[in-house]
Amino acid sequence: MPDNKTISEKQQESNGISRRDVLLGMSAAATMAYAGTVPAAASKEHDHSKHSTQLPELMDAVNACNDKGRRCIAHCMVSFTEGDTDLAACASKVQEMLSVCGGFSYLVASNSSYTKEYARVCEKVCADCSKECRKHEKHIECEACVNACDDIIDAIKLSLP
């Protein structure tokens, strides 16, 4: 009678344990380890209030400004590829604003102790960006960026007096 066993099955017989058995054992051990931590975590009181930003209106304003700024930069890039460099100063200020607001977004989201200090820098950069973009308000993207920068300035004044 022919031997229909695969090489793997023959190795298992000679080694005594299969890869499948090892994986099943590891899975069982991981499950037991995880199951042991669930009751311990559930029994402790855990304050979730600090898991999200304490300044949601400011967070929304910062995220909206980042979005509008990216759209403004994209508009500037299209103008550049068409040979129009009139928006170069605008793009430069928007790029600065995006850099500052990107970092500010992380600080606000994580309730950083540096939020108030960094807000002053963000406020100045957004004011400069708004001033430059205002020169190009005929472009929808520039106008939206102006409004978003002004909204951040207002949100900072309301949230961090």
C-alpha positions, 0 to 999 in steps of 0.5 A, a space after each residue: 500500500 502506497 504512503 500518501 502522507 505529505 512531507 510535512 506529516 512525515 516530519 510531524 511524526 518524527 518531530 512530534 509537534 506540528 506548526 499548527 499545534 504551535 500556533 494553536 498553543 500560542 493563540 490559546 496563551 495570548 487569549 488567556 493573557 488578554 482575558 486576564 487583563 480585561 477584568 483588571 481594567 474593568 474593575 478600575 475607575 478610568 476617567 475618559 474625559 481627557 481622551 478628547 480635546 477640552 477645546 472642541 470649537 478651537 479644534 474644529 477651527 484649526 482643522 477647518 483652516 488646515 483644510 482650507 489652506 491645503 485647498 489654497 495651496 493646491 490652487 496656487 500650484 495650478 496657477 504656478 504650472 500655468 505660468 502665473 506667479 502672482 500667488 507666490 507670496 500667498 502660497 508662502 504665507 499659507 505654507 507657513 500657516 499650514 506648518 504652524 496650524 498642523 502642530 497646533 492641531 496636535 497640541 489642541 487635540 492632546 490638551 497640551 500644556 503648551 497650547 496657550 503659548 503656541 496659540 499666540 504664534 498661531 494667531 500671528 501666523 494666521 493674521 499674516 496669512 489672512 492679510 496676504 490671502 485677502 489680496 486675492 479674495 477674488 479666488 474662492 480658495 483664497 477667500 476661504 483661507 482668509 475666513 478660516 484664518 479669521 475663524 481661528 483667531 476668533 476661536 483662540 480669543 474665545 477659548 484661550 483668553 
